[in-house]
Amino acid sequence: MRAWSGWVKTLVVLAGIVLLGFLLRLTVLRPDPVPVSLYRAARGTVEETVTNSKAGTVKARRRSRISPDIGGRVEYVGARSGDRVHKGQVLLRLYDRDLNASVDLAAHEVATAEVEPRGFTPLNDATCQIVNLAKAGNYDKVAIIIMTDGQENQSREDRTGAIAKGMLAECRAKGWQVIMLGVDFDNAQQADSYGNLASASATMSAGMHVNSMRSTASKRAIYGVTGQSMSYSAEEKAEMAKKTPTEAP
């Protein structure tokens, strides 16, 4: 019985040592826990912040500035910040009723200030004459409109055209308008040889002569009132050169 009692004591002591080691493992000898961040899932805005060590200004890759050629009171705004716009959309309109009235008045009065060499004067000589008349008048604004129905010939004062071309260049340098129109004659090459811009030259058919001259007179009146340069768009040129039913073959 004593032998059996000794074994029991030994087992109890061993069990106590194991239990003590287990308790130390769970308490004193336990490793530090791994830190874990917990978040509650919820609806919200997804944001991303970009930082840079350099200071600066962020600009749009493409930016356009619009402004009217003349000042005035804004009557209509067709788009606001952030709106999508499309080609041909009117973005801004100025109050123009008083301007239109001035243009109409100028269109009626402009005939009294016209100087024009009459019929069949050769191109170079006629150009020299009209420029000299304009210079003599000491005008602030001058619109020189040259109409031809063919190539230059028979000039006596300026046979080569050098004088006429030089005088027209002087006019453009002053800001005067030089318009070259061909009547049933494609004058593009001729106008270019005289230093005229393509936008300031046009060809008109005989049937569209009246409408073309009305359009030109309106442009001239606007130039006289506002100083806006006279020019023809591709659509206007096509309309001026259009053949009427009586002209069509």
TIKEPA-821392 format. One record per residue (C-alpha): residue number from 1; residue in three letters; x, y, z. Coordinates in Angstrom, 3 decimals, always signed. Layout:
# TIKEPA-821392
+-----+-----+----------+----------+----------+
:   k :   r :       xx :       yy :       zz :
+-----+-----+----------+----------+----------+
: NUM : ALA :        X :        Y :        Z :
...
+-----+-----+----------+----------+----------+
***
This chain:
# TIKEPA-821392
+-----+-----+----------+----------+----------+
:   k :   r :       xx :       yy :       zz :
+-----+-----+----------+----------+----------+
:   1 : MET :   +0.000 :   +0.000 :   +0.000 :
:   2 : ARG :   +2.914 :   +2.373 :   +0.760 :
:   3 : ALA :   +4.393 :   +1.711 :   -2.685 :
:   4 : TRP :   +1.104 :   +2.548 :   -4.336 :
:   5 : SER :   +0.762 :   +5.702 :   -2.244 :
:   6 : GLY :   +4.255 :   +6.858 :   -3.421 :
:   7 : TRP :   +3.306 :   +6.520 :   -7.081 :
:   8 : VAL :   +0.158 :   +8.516 :   -6.550 :
:   9 : LYS :   +2.115 :  +11.354 :   -4.963 :
:  10 : THR :   +4.606 :  +11.342 :   -7.847 :
:  11 : LEU :   +1.828 :  +11.497 :  -10.431 :
:  12 : VAL :   +0.137 :  +14.320 :   -8.581 :
:  13 : VAL :   +3.375 :  +16.313 :   -8.477 :
:  14 : LEU :   +4.016 :  +15.730 :  -12.220 :
:  15 : ALA :   +0.482 :  +16.736 :  -13.076 :
:  16 : GLY :   +0.928 :  +19.915 :  -11.047 :
:  17 : ILE :   +4.154 :  +20.760 :  -12.858 :
:  18 : VAL :   +2.502 :  +20.235 :  -16.289 :
:  19 : LEU :   -0.471 :  +22.314 :  -15.259 :
:  20 : LEU :   +1.808 :  +25.091 :  -13.988 :
:  21 : GLY :   +3.757 :  +25.102 :  -17.259 :
:  22 : PHE :   +0.526 :  +25.271 :  -19.261 :
:  23 : LEU :   -0.715 :  +28.193 :  -17.157 :
:  24 : LEU :   +2.593 :  +30.047 :  -17.592 :
:  25 : ARG :   +2.330 :  +29.479 :  -21.360 :
:  26 : LEU :   -1.107 :  +31.026 :  -21.448 :
:  27 : THR :   -0.185 :  +34.016 :  -19.260 :
:  28 : VAL :   +3.359 :  +35.151 :  -18.625 :
:  29 : LEU :   +5.021 :  +33.412 :  -21.575 :
:  30 : ARG :   +2.217 :  +34.190 :  -24.102 :
:  31 : PRO :   +3.541 :  +36.072 :  -27.240 :
:  32 : ASP :   +2.253 :  +39.571 :  -27.980 :
:  33 : PRO :   -0.912 :  +39.467 :  -30.090 :
:  34 : VAL :   -0.797 :  +40.594 :  -33.763 :
:  35 : PRO :   -2.485 :  +44.058 :  -34.100 :
:  36 : VAL :   -5.610 :  +43.959 :  -36.272 :
:  37 : SER :   -7.650 :  +46.940 :  -37.531 :
:  38 : LEU :  -11.374 :  +46.391 :  -37.763 :
:  39 : TYR :  -13.754 :  +48.471 :  -39.914 :
:  40 : ARG :  -17.470 :  +48.294 :  -40.225 :
:  41 : ALA :  -18.602 :  +48.056 :  -43.863 :
:  42 : ALA :  -20.834 :  +50.984 :  -44.901 :
:  43 : ARG :  -21.801 :  +53.003 :  -47.994 :
:  44 : GLY :  -19.665 :  +56.086 :  -48.708 :
:  45 : THR :  -17.599 :  +58.074 :  -51.186 :
:  46 : VAL :  -14.468 :  +56.444 :  -52.542 :
:  47 : GLU :  -11.689 :  +59.031 :  -52.520 :
:  48 : GLU :   -8.074 :  +58.997 :  -53.554 :
:  49 : THR :   -5.560 :  +61.612 :  -52.518 :
:  50 : VAL :   -2.535 :  +62.339 :  -54.702 :
:  51 : THR :   +0.352 :  +64.132 :  -53.050 :
:  52 : ASN :   +3.360 :  +65.741 :  -54.637 :
:  53 : SER :   +6.464 :  +67.216 :  -53.101 :
:  54 : LYS :   +6.448 :  +70.038 :  -55.697 :
:  55 : ALA :   +4.144 :  +73.057 :  -55.635 :
:  56 : GLY :   +2.354 :  +74.030 :  -58.845 :
:  57 : THR :   -0.909 :  +74.716 :  -60.670 :
:  58 : VAL :   -3.060 :  +72.121 :  -62.431 :
:  59 : LYS :   -4.422 :  +73.326 :  -65.784 :
:  60 : ALA :   -6.737 :  +71.737 :  -68.332 :
:  61 : ARG :   -4.991 :  +70.099 :  -71.285 :
:  62 : ARG :   -7.205 :  +71.982 :  -73.733 :
:  63 : ARG :   -8.623 :  +75.391 :  -72.993 :
:  64 : SER :  -10.334 :  +77.926 :  -75.243 :
:  65 : ARG :  -11.046 :  +81.575 :  -74.598 :
:  66 : ILE :  -13.919 :  +83.241 :  -76.421 :
:  67 : SER :  -14.563 :  +86.941 :  -76.745 :
:  68 : PRO :  -16.508 :  +89.121 :  -79.196 :
:  69 : ASP :  -14.664 :  +91.375 :  -81.628 :
:  70 : ILE :  -16.564 :  +94.366 :  -80.284 :
:  71 : GLY :  -17.758 :  +95.387 :  -76.838 :
:  72 : GLY :  -21.393 :  +95.589 :  -75.821 :
:  73 : ARG :  -24.147 :  +94.418 :  -73.500 :
:  74 : VAL :  -24.639 :  +90.648 :  -73.282 :
:  75 : GLU :  -28.169 :  +89.722 :  -74.348 :
:  76 : TYR :  -27.934 :  +85.924 :  -74.336 :
:  77 : VAL :  -25.666 :  +83.280 :  -72.783 :
:  78 : GLY :  -26.025 :  +79.845 :  -74.354 :
:  79 : ALA :  -23.899 :  +77.754 :  -71.985 :
:  80 : ARG :  -22.843 :  +77.692 :  -68.365 :
:  81 : SER :  -19.754 :  +76.346 :  -66.618 :
:  82 : GLY :  -19.604 :  +72.560 :  -66.972 :
:  83 : ASP :  -22.115 :  +72.359 :  -69.864 :
:  84 : ARG :  -21.335 :  +70.291 :  -72.936 :
:  85 : VAL :  -21.333 :  +72.323 :  -76.143 :
:  86 : HIS :  -21.313 :  +71.321 :  -79.798 :
:  87 : LYS :  -19.985 :  +72.815 :  -83.006 :
:  88 : GLY :  -22.076 :  +75.698 :  -84.271 :
:  89 : GLN :  -23.799 :  +76.342 :  -80.931 :
:  90 : VAL :  -24.336 :  +80.006 :  -80.065 :
:  91 : LEU :  -22.540 :  +80.618 :  -76.752 :
:  92 : LEU :  -22.922 :  +84.379 :  -76.461 :
:  93 : ARG :  -24.990 :  +87.057 :  -78.160 :
:  94 : LEU :  -24.631 :  +90.802 :  -77.738 :
:  95 : TYR :  -27.427 :  +93.321 :  -77.936 :
:  96 : ASP :  -27.088 :  +94.475 :  -81.555 :
:  97 : ARG :  -30.202 :  +96.417 :  -82.496 :
:  98 : ASP :  -28.452 :  +99.779 :  -82.244 :
:  99 : LEU :  -25.472 :  +98.381 :  -84.177 :
: 100 : ASN :  -27.726 :  +97.041 :  -86.944 :
: 101 : ALA :  -29.384 : +100.442 :  -87.216 :
: 102 : SER :  -25.952 : +102.066 :  -87.593 :
: 103 : VAL :  -24.993 :  +99.527 :  -90.251 :
: 104 : ASP :  -28.184 : +100.176 :  -92.228 :
: 105 : LEU :  -27.573 : +103.905 :  -92.039 :
: 106 : ALA :  -23.968 : +103.501 :  -93.133 :
: 107 : ALA :  -25.010 : +101.259 :  -96.020 :
: 108 : HIS :  -27.313 : +104.012 :  -97.330 :
: 109 : GLU :  -24.737 : +106.753 :  -96.833 :
: 110 : VAL :  -21.701 : +104.925 :  -98.143 :
: 111 : ALA :  -22.608 : +105.575 : -101.781 :
: 112 : THR :  -21.950 : +109.282 : -101.312 :
: 113 : ALA :  -18.302 : +108.562 : -100.427 :
: 114 : GLU :  -17.575 : +106.096 : -103.267 :
: 115 : VAL :  -14.828 : +106.674 : -105.798 :
: 116 : GLU :  -14.766 : +104.363 : -108.788 :
: 117 : PRO :  -13.013 : +104.365 : -112.179 :
: 118 : ARG :  -15.683 : +103.671 : -114.769 :
: 119 : GLY :  -15.992 : +100.984 : -117.414 :
: 120 : PHE :  -13.222 :  +99.146 : -119.205 :
: 121 : THR :  -10.305 : +100.740 : -117.317 :
: 122 : PRO :   -7.405 :  +98.222 : -117.322 :
: 123 : LEU :   -6.881 :  +96.570 : -113.920 :
: 124 : ASN :   -3.477 :  +97.998 : -112.970 :
: 125 : ASP :   -4.303 : +101.549 : -114.039 :
: 126 : ALA :   -7.699 : +101.411 : -112.311 :
: 127 : THR :   -6.088 : +100.149 : -109.096 :
: 128 : CYS :   -3.571 : +102.993 : -109.082 :
: 129 : GLN :   -6.316 : +105.563 : -109.712 :
: 130 : ILE :   -8.616 : +104.377 : -106.925 :
: 131 : VAL :   -5.784 : +104.111 : -104.376 :
: 132 : ASN :   -4.600 : +107.634 : -105.220 :
: 133 : LEU :   -8.154 : +108.940 : -104.771 :
: 134 : ALA :   -8.397 : +107.213 : -101.379 :
: 135 : LYS :   -5.069 : +108.647 : -100.254 :
: 136 : ALA :   -6.105 : +112.138 : -101.341 :
: 137 : GLY :   -9.245 : +111.884 :  -99.213 :
: 138 : ASN :   -7.176 : +111.257 :  -96.070 :
: 139 : TYR :   -9.746 : +108.697 :  -94.865 :
: 140 : ASP :   -9.371 : +106.716 :  -91.650 :
: 141 : LYS :  -11.080 : +103.634 :  -93.095 :
: 142 : VAL :  -11.132 : +102.657 :  -96.744 :
: 143 : ALA :  -12.580 :  +99.599 :  -98.492 :
: 144 : ILE :  -11.141 :  +99.074 : -101.976 :
: 145 : ILE :  -13.291 :  +96.648 : -103.972 :
: 146 : ILE :  -11.836 :  +95.552 : -107.297 :
: 147 : MET :  -14.073 :  +93.659 : -109.734 :
: 148 : THR :  -12.643 :  +91.998 : -112.820 :
: 149 : ASP :  -13.967 :  +89.743 : -115.555 :
: 150 : GLY :  -10.613 :  +88.598 : -116.883 :
: 151 : GLN :   -6.857 :  +88.953 : -116.760 :
: 152 : GLU :   -5.103 :  +92.320 : -116.785 :
: 153 : ASN :   -4.314 :  +93.829 : -120.195 :
: 154 : GLN :   -3.629 :  +97.176 : -121.899 :
: 155 : SER :   -2.568 :  +99.139 : -118.804 :
: 156 : ARG :   -0.546 : +102.160 : -119.890 :
: 157 : GLU :   +0.666 : +103.697 : -116.625 :
: 158 : ASP :   +1.524 : +100.418 : -114.897 :
: 159 : ARG :   +2.214 :  +97.781 : -117.519 :
: 160 : THR :   +3.840 :  +95.230 : -115.180 :
: 161 : GLY :   +1.513 :  +95.689 : -112.207 :
: 162 : ALA :   +4.404 :  +96.361 : -109.809 :
: 163 : ILE :   +3.067 :  +99.804 : -108.892 :
: 164 : ALA :   -0.482 :  +98.566 : -108.270 :
: 165 : LYS :   +0.737 :  +95.649 : -106.137 :
: 166 : GLY :   +2.923 :  +97.946 : -104.066 :
: 167 : MET :   +0.091 : +100.414 : -103.518 :
: 168 : LEU :   -2.296 :  +97.658 : -102.415 :
: 169 : ALA :   +0.331 :  +96.388 :  -99.969 :
: 170 : GLU :   +0.497 :  +99.902 :  -98.471 :
: 171 : CYS :   -3.288 :  +99.924 :  -98.111 :
: 172 : ARG :   -3.278 :  +96.620 :  -96.215 :
: 173 : ALA :   -0.494 :  +97.893 :  -93.951 :
: 174 : LYS :   -2.790 : +100.797 :  -92.972 :
: 175 : GLY :   -5.580 :  +98.391 :  -92.087 :
: 176 : TRP :   -7.608 :  +99.335 :  -95.175 :
: 177 : GLN :   -9.676 :  +96.566 :  -96.729 :
: 178 : VAL :   -8.785 :  +95.228 : -100.180 :
: 179 : ILE :  -11.423 :  +92.984 : -101.762 :
: 180 : MET :  -11.012 :  +91.350 : -105.174 :
: 181 : LEU :  -14.080 :  +89.918 : -106.925 :
: 182 : GLY :  -14.191 :  +87.997 : -110.189 :
: 183 : VAL :  -17.379 :  +88.239 : -112.261 :
: 184 : ASP :  -17.881 :  +84.937 : -114.083 :
: 185 : PHE :  -14.114 :  +84.616 : -113.759 :
: 186 : ASP :  -12.150 :  +82.536 : -111.250 :
: 187 : ASN :   -9.836 :  +85.220 : -109.895 :
: 188 : ALA :   -8.146 :  +83.161 : -107.150 :
: 189 : GLN :   -4.779 :  +83.066 : -108.904 :
: 190 : GLN :   -5.043 :  +86.708 : -109.932 :
: 191 : ALA :   -5.914 :  +87.838 : -106.394 :
: 192 : ASP :   -3.026 :  +85.824 : -104.965 :
: 193 : SER :   -0.591 :  +87.456 : -107.404 :
: 194 : TYR :   -1.702 :  +90.857 : -106.048 :
: 195 : GLY :   -1.040 :  +89.709 : -102.470 :
: 196 : ASN :   -4.688 :  +89.350 : -101.508 :
: 197 : LEU :   -5.815 :  +86.792 :  -98.928 :
: 198 : ALA :   -8.107 :  +84.010 : -100.114 :
: 199 : SER :  -10.709 :  +85.094 :  -97.534 :
: 200 : ALA :  -10.773 :  +88.591 :  -99.105 :
: 201 : SER :  -11.331 :  +87.292 : -102.646 :
: 202 : ALA :  -14.313 :  +85.618 : -104.269 :
: 203 : THR :  -15.858 :  +84.674 : -107.592 :
: 204 : MET :  -19.484 :  +85.512 : -108.321 :
: 205 : SER :  -21.710 :  +84.423 : -111.132 :
: 206 : ALA :  -23.571 :  +87.022 : -113.174 :
: 207 : GLY :  -26.891 :  +85.788 : -111.798 :
: 208 : MET :  -25.721 :  +86.256 : -108.205 :
: 209 : HIS :  -24.206 :  +89.692 : -108.839 :
: 210 : VAL :  -26.929 :  +91.680 : -107.060 :
: 211 : ASN :  -27.045 :  +89.462 : -103.963 :
: 212 : SER :  -23.254 :  +89.291 : -103.817 :
: 213 : MET :  -22.909 :  +93.055 : -103.935 :
: 214 : ARG :  -25.553 :  +93.477 : -101.234 :
: 215 : SER :  -23.578 :  +91.106 :  -99.022 :
: 216 : THR :  -20.354 :  +92.978 :  -99.806 :
: 217 : ALA :  -21.994 :  +96.343 :  -99.081 :
: 218 : SER :  -23.162 :  +95.017 :  -95.702 :
: 219 : LYS :  -19.644 :  +93.850 :  -94.852 :
: 220 : ARG :  -18.275 :  +97.223 :  -95.909 :
: 221 : ALA :  -20.786 :  +99.044 :  -93.701 :
: 222 : ILE :  -19.908 :  +96.854 :  -90.697 :
: 223 : TYR :  -16.234 :  +97.572 :  -91.305 :
: 224 : GLY :  -17.000 : +101.292 :  -91.427 :
: 225 : VAL :  -18.886 : +101.195 :  -88.118 :
: 226 : THR :  -16.916 :  +98.634 :  -86.095 :
: 227 : GLY :  -13.604 :  +98.181 :  -87.919 :
: 228 : GLN :  -14.265 :  +94.445 :  -88.350 :
: 229 : SER :  -12.273 :  +93.068 :  -91.306 :
: 230 : MET :  -14.160 :  +92.157 :  -94.458 :
: 231 : SER :  -13.949 :  +88.500 :  -95.443 :
: 232 : TYR :  -15.954 :  +85.707 :  -97.078 :
: 233 : SER :  -16.504 :  +82.255 :  -95.603 :
: 234 : ALA :  -16.375 :  +79.120 :  -97.755 :
: 235 : GLU :  -20.179 :  +78.914 :  -97.605 :
: 236 : GLU :  -20.558 :  +82.531 :  -98.747 :
: 237 : LYS :  -18.167 :  +81.959 : -101.643 :
: 238 : ALA :  -20.103 :  +78.893 : -102.758 :
: 239 : GLU :  -23.358 :  +80.878 : -102.675 :
: 240 : MET :  -21.836 :  +83.773 : -104.660 :
: 241 : ALA :  -20.506 :  +81.451 : -107.371 :
: 242 : LYS :  -23.743 :  +79.489 : -107.671 :
: 243 : LYS :  -25.297 :  +79.480 : -111.113 :
: 244 : THR :  -28.915 :  +80.585 : -111.377 :
: 245 : PRO :  -31.421 :  +78.528 : -113.443 :
: 246 : THR :  -31.159 :  +80.989 : -116.319 :
: 247 : GLU :  -27.367 :  +80.602 : -116.378 :
: 248 : ALA :  -27.225 :  +76.810 : -116.077 :
: 249 : PRO :  -26.337 :  +75.105 : -119.404 :
+-----+-----+----------+----------+----------+
***
